[in-house]
């Protein structure tokens, strides 16, 4: 089984076209780094003391709140964060550091999702297109092992792509900020309270929270390509599903039963903010639902793949 997974990964990494996803990941990191650098320079040229600046921001927020601003919840959270920073001497520009930049680049995982969907949709279909499926069948491995090894390669590929993204963000961060690695905590509002969190833990959580949702949409592409023997429709359907996931979840959130739909569980980061989409939902519940849907899609793939004539 391990050899099958290794061979699947070699097919991907050894292709000259594998440079394409690396470039696709590098470009937004460079663009984000450019914006981050300009923002840092703007802060430097302003020459204001950050404490005085936060005090002025708080005064403006108070004025907005007295006017009945529609974004009252967001403004109140911002006010709490500013007051906490002033009280505990935590500057707001901690994002202008190597770890701060890496944390920001973790938000680029949706690009990894698009790349993973593309590869997942071709794992099986390309074997039919190249006429190499018969060669796989003569191996001692069973059809179940062959298909599961391809899916396992998709999982490992996600880790590789995220590793490449993290490496690019680290290199870009070192270029921009040298070896300035501030260990100030990141601040979050959870259940109306300000909590401190290690920036390194925050980075790891960002990748963790996005892992299963990304894997689910990649599994859609994987399953459809296995059934249809074509990667085009698989890519389109998986990308559309990932795009409409949040709007559908919001639209159906007024119904309690909608928490059992997969779309209501594809944003795990809502638990970091302590605001689940539907009351009673937990991180464990959403993870379980995602695993169930992924398992069902894999079962459907195996069912079709094992019964199909090659």
C-alpha positions in Angstrom: 0.0 0.0 0.0 2.8 2.4 0.9 4.5 1.7 -2.4 1.3 2.5 -4.3 1.0 5.8 -2.5 4.7 6.6 -3.1 4.2 5.8 -6.8 1.2 8.0 -7.1 3.1 10.9 -5.6 6.0 10.3 -7.9 3.7 10.6 -10.9 2.8 14.1 -9.7 6.0 15.5 -8.4 8.2 14.2 -11.2 6.0 15.9 -13.9 7.5 19.1 -15.3 4.1 20.7 -14.9 4.3 20.4 -11.1 6.2 23.7 -11.2 2.9 25.3 -12.1 1.2 24.8 -8.7 4.4 26.0 -7.0 4.3 29.2 -9.1 0.5 29.6 -8.4 1.3 29.5 -4.7 4.3 31.8 -4.9 2.6 34.6 -6.8 0.0 35.5 -4.2 2.6 35.2 -1.4 4.7 37.8 -3.2 1.7 40.1 -3.8 0.6 39.7 -0.1 4.2 40.4 1.0 4.2 43.6 -1.1 1.0 44.8 0.4 2.2 44.0 3.9 5.5 45.8 3.3 3.7 48.9 2.1 1.4 48.8 5.1 4.5 48.6 7.4 6.1 51.6 5.7 2.9 53.5 6.0 2.8 52.9 9.8 6.5 53.9 10.1 6.0 57.1 8.1 3.0 58.0 10.2 5.3 58.3 13.2 2.5 58.0 15.7 2.7 56.3 19.0 0.6 53.1 18.7 -1.0 53.7 22.1 -2.1 57.2 21.2 -3.4 55.9 17.8 -5.5 53.2 19.6 -6.9 55.8 21.9 -8.0 58.0 19.0 -9.5 54.9 17.3 -11.5 54.1 20.4 -12.9 57.6 20.5 -14.1 57.3 16.9 -15.6 53.9 17.6 -17.5 55.3 20.6 -18.9 58.0 18.4 -20.0 55.4 15.8 -21.7 53.3 18.4 -23.7 56.3 19.8 -25.0 56.9 16.3 -26.4 53.4 16.1 -24.0 52.0 13.5 -25.2 48.8 11.8 -21.8 47.2 12.4 -22.1 47.6 16.1 -21.0 44.0 16.9 -17.8 44.4 14.8 -17.1 47.8 16.4 -17.6 46.5 19.9 -15.2 43.7 19.3 -12.6 46.1 17.9 -13.1 48.3 20.9 -12.5 45.4 23.3 -9.3 44.4 21.4 -7.9 47.9 21.5 -8.6 48.3 25.2 -7.0 44.9 25.9 -3.9 45.9 23.9 -3.6 49.2 25.8 -4.0 47.4 29.2 -1.5 44.6 28.4 0.9 46.6 26.3 0.5 44.5 23.1 1.1 46.6 20.0 -1.3 46.2 17.1 1.3 45.9 14.3 2.6 42.4 15.4 1.5 41.2 12.0 4.6 42.9 10.6 6.9 40.1 11.5 7.9 36.7 10.1 5.4 34.7 12.1 2.7 37.4 11.6 3.2 37.2 7.8 3.1 33.4 7.9 -0.1 33.6 9.8 -1.6 35.9 7.2 -0.5 33.6 4.4 -2.4 30.7 6.0 -5.5 32.4 4.6 -4.3 31.4 1.1 -5.2 27.8 1.6 -8.3 28.2 -0.7 -5.7 28.4 -3.5 -4.3 25.0 -2.3 -7.9 23.7 -2.4 -8.3 24.6 -6.1 -4.9 22.9 -6.9 -5.9 19.8 -4.9 -9.3 19.6 -6.7 -7.5 19.7 -10.0 -5.2 16.8 -9.1 -7.9 14.8 -7.3 -10.1 14.9 -10.4 -7.3 13.4 -12.6 -6.1 10.7 -10.2 -8.3 8.0 -11.8 -9.6 9.7 -15.0 -6.0 10.1 -16.4 -5.4 6.4 -16.1 -8.3 5.8 -18.5 -7.2 8.6 -20.8 -3.7 7.4 -21.0 -4.7 3.8 -21.3 -2.6 2.7 -18.3 -5.5 1.4 -16.1 -5.0 -2.1 -17.5 -1.3 -2.0 -16.3 -2.5 -1.2 -12.8 -5.0 -4.1 -12.8 -2.3 -6.7 -13.5 -0.5 -5.8 -10.2 -1.1 -8.0 -7.1 -2.8 -5.1 -5.4 -6.6 -5.2 -5.2 -8.8 -2.6 -6.8 -9.7 -1.3 -3.3 -6.0 -0.8 -2.5 -5.4 0.9 -5.8 -8.2 3.4 -5.3 -7.5 4.0 -1.7 -3.8 4.6 -2.4 -4.8 7.3 -5.0 -7.0 9.0 -2.4 -4.2 8.7 0.3 -1.9 10.4 -2.2 -4.4 13.3 -2.4 -4.3 13.6 1.4 -0.4 13.7 1.4 -0.5 16.1 -1.5 -2.5 18.6 0.6 0.3 18.4 3.2 3.0 18.9 0.6 1.2 21.9 -0.9 0.6 23.5 2.5 4.2 22.9 3.3 5.3 24.7 0.1 2.9 27.6 1.0 4.4 27.8 4.5 7.9 27.6 3.2 7.3 30.4 0.7 5.7 32.6 3.4 8.6 31.9 5.7 11.2 32.9 3.0 9.1 36.0 2.0 8.8 36.9 5.7 12.6 36.7 6.3 13.2 38.9 3.2 10.7 41.5 4.4 11.5 41.5 8.1 14.8 39.8 8.5 15.0 37.6 11.6 12.5 39.7 13.5 10.3 37.0 15.0 7.9 38.7 17.5 6.3 36.3 19.9 3.4 38.6 20.8 0.2 36.6 21.1 -2.6 37.0 18.6 -5.9 38.3 20.2 -9.3 36.9 19.5 -12.8 37.5 20.6 -14.4 34.2 21.9 -17.8 34.3 23.5 -17.5 38.0 24.0 -14.1 37.7 25.8 -10.6 38.6 24.6 -8.2 35.6 24.7 -4.5 35.4 23.9 -3.2 32.7 21.6 0.3 31.7 20.6 0.9 32.9 17.0 2.5 29.6 16.2 -0.5 27.7 17.5 -2.7 30.1 15.5 -0.8 29.2 12.3 -1.2 25.5 12.9 -4.9 25.9 13.7 -5.5 27.8 10.5 -4.1 24.8 8.4 -5.9 22.3 10.6 -9.3 24.0 10.4 -9.1 24.1 6.6 -7.9 20.5 6.1 -11.1 18.5 6.3 -13.2 21.1 4.3 -10.6 21.2 1.5 -10.4 17.4 1.6 -14.2 17.1 1.3 -14.3 19.1 -1.9 -11.3 17.3 -3.3 -13.2 14.0 -2.5 -16.1 15.3 -4.5 -13.8 15.7 -7.5 -12.1 12.4 -6.9 -15.5 10.5 -6.7 -16.9 12.2 -9.8 -13.8 11.5 -11.9 -13.9 7.9 -10.8 -17.6 7.6 -11.9 -17.4 9.7 -15.0 -13.9 8.8 -16.1 -13.5 12.5 -16.9 -11.9 15.3 -15.0 -13.6 18.4 -16.6 -17.1 17.9 -15.0 -15.4 16.8 -11.7 -13.4 20.0 -11.4 -16.4 22.3 -12.3 -18.8 20.6 -9.9 -16.3 20.5 -7.0 -15.3 24.2 -7.5 -18.9 25.3 -7.7 -19.7 23.3 -4.6 -16.9 25.0 -2.6 -18.0 28.4 -3.9 -21.7 28.1 -2.9 -21.0 26.2 0.4 -21.1 29.2 2.7 -24.1 31.0 1.1 -26.2 27.7 1.2 -25.2 27.2 4.8 -26.2 30.7 5.8 -29.5 30.4 3.8 -30.5 27.2 5.6 -29.1 28.0 9.0 -32.6 29.0 10.3 -33.6 25.3 10.1 -32.2 23.1 12.9 -32.0 20.0 10.7 -29.6 21.8 8.3 -26.7 21.2 10.7 -26.7 17.6 9.4 -25.9 18.9 5.9 -22.3 19.0 4.9 -22.3 22.7 3.9 -23.2 23.7 7.4 -19.9 22.1 8.6 -17.4 23.3 6.1 -16.3 26.4 8.0 -14.5 25.0 11.1 -13.0 28.4 11.9 -16.3 29.6 13.3 -15.6 27.6 16.4 -12.4 29.5 16.9 -14.6 32.6 17.2 -17.0 30.8 19.5 -19.9 31.5 17.1 -21.3 28.2 15.6 -23.7 28.5 12.7 -26.5 26.7 14.5 -26.8 26.5 18.3 -25.6 23.2 19.7 -23.0 22.6 17.0 -19.5 21.8 18.2 -16.1 21.3 16.5 -16.3 17.5 17.2 -19.8 17.4 15.6 -18.6 19.2 12.4 -15.5 17.1 12.1 -17.6 13.9 12.5 -20.1 15.1 9.8 -17.3 15.9 7.4 -15.6 12.5 8.0 -19.0 10.7 7.4 -19.6 12.5 4.1 -16.0 11.9 2.9 -16.4 8.2 3.8 -19.7 8.0 1.9 -18.2 9.5 -1.2 -15.2 7.1 -1.0 -17.6 4.2 -0.5 -19.5 5.3 -3.7 -16.1 5.5 -5.6 -15.1 2.0 -4.5 -18.5 0.6 -5.3 -18.3 1.9 -8.9 -14.6 1.2 -9.4 -14.8 -2.4 -8.2 -17.8 -3.3 -10.4 -16.7 -1.6 -13.6 -15.2 -3.5 -16.4 -11.7 -2.1 -17.3 
